[in-house]
Amino acid sequence: MGRPGPVFLELPPDILNISIPEQEAPLPKQPTRKYTVHPDDADLKQAADLINSAKQPLFLGGSGADSVVAATRSDSSSRRRESPSS
């Protein structure tokens, strides 16, 4: 099954934007597993402390960061810290 962890899947626009009848793409009969990850509170605090104490932090967002919610959170975080983001 491979190692659990982050995955990147890129689909070309001609595949991503195609429409087909739902009957031609049936959903799996068994529900897919949902994995959630929650870091240990101490590790999360340590990461926050490192970010908050950085002199010139840079926040990089992936392709999902262009959504309205992510952009709003990212922009407000950057403004608060006065740090660049991408």
Buried (B, 14 or more C-beta within 10 A) or exposed (E): EEEEEEEEEEEEEEEEEEEEEEEEEEEEEEEEEEEEEEEEEEEEEEEEEEEEEEEEBEBEBEEEBEEEEEEEEBEEBBEEBEBEBE
